[in-house]
């Protein structure tokens, strides 16, 4: 069974509207209003829909069915992210292509449609959810590098919540695949900025100068060597240098150089080791060249670490409803601010394969468009999680 009993045509229509009216982090004003209007149309009261983190929305679906004996989980949360990317879309023939200059190239439009589809089903069957039990809907802004989960948590979105669940679409995983593992499923993300200062001058007298380009090259070499020499070989981590900016012309040594890079790992203790060792290596290197350096490591997101028990629930439910669960391609080296929810509450973040026939795009590609046929599959997983965790019987087996 892959249908959640939702009005799929309506969900597709909403998804297309959100796609066409894409908005970036903390600017999801029209997106938020569209979600609010849709929630109200399902029977949720406007006064019960709370605004958090500027444009985020939080609301509870409260069960009205026969009350169960005390015990068991009372409140679970389901999350969808809302923001688009500040990039162009290259789908000229798409009838609902973006009109705003931003683009939903990560599929958050599909995530919102999925959670709205699940909401529609749950609201139709509130009498099958025991009284006193709740499903909290989290429509979260600003996942793309800005960390909208943190202000949502700070403003109370998890208050009273016992477990939290979410998913991400993966367009290069087979359509309909549920992929999940316990433990780290996505990496941390740290942005590294190194600014080197020396003494520039004429290209004919390098011996009289402090060469930031040669110094920067040595810094890069030593930075990349850090992984093999100072990090346990059993630890899976990525070091990448993505920009080296210095100089003006062919016969002038510059005074400054800037190096940008990223570090990704699955282990917080490994990241702490990298912090201390990287600082030591860089400053020792620039000193040998007579230069100085400024180092900034911006830890964006921690690893996304699934809890064992909650992951077991998702694996069991996915196996029953989708036939199997896969682990290929996991953990992923991308990062996700769902990690902050999992630091606060037990839960699970799973992947849904959304590959379209004849396509092999990855996320953040300008040609990407969420696979509409997977809205019902994602909604089904959410509804089955609610049934299982809250003791509800909403859909037929």
Secondary structure by P-SEA (a helix, b strand, c coil): ccccccaaaaaaaaaaaaaaaccccccaaaaaaaaaaaaaaacccccccccccccbbbbbbcccccccccccccbbbbbbbbbbccccccccccccccccccccccaaaaaaaaaaaaaaaaaaccccccccbbbbbbbccccccccaaaaaaaacccccccbbbbbbbbccccccbbbbbccccbbbbbbbbbbbbbbbcccccccccccaaaaaaaaaaaaaacccccccccbbbbbbbcbbbbbccccbbbcbbbbbbbbbbccaaaaaaaaaaaaaaaaaaaaaacccbbbbbbbccccccccaaaaaaaaaaaaaaccccccccccccccccaaaaaacccbbbbbbbbcccccccccccccccccccaaaaaaaaaaaaaaaaaccccccc
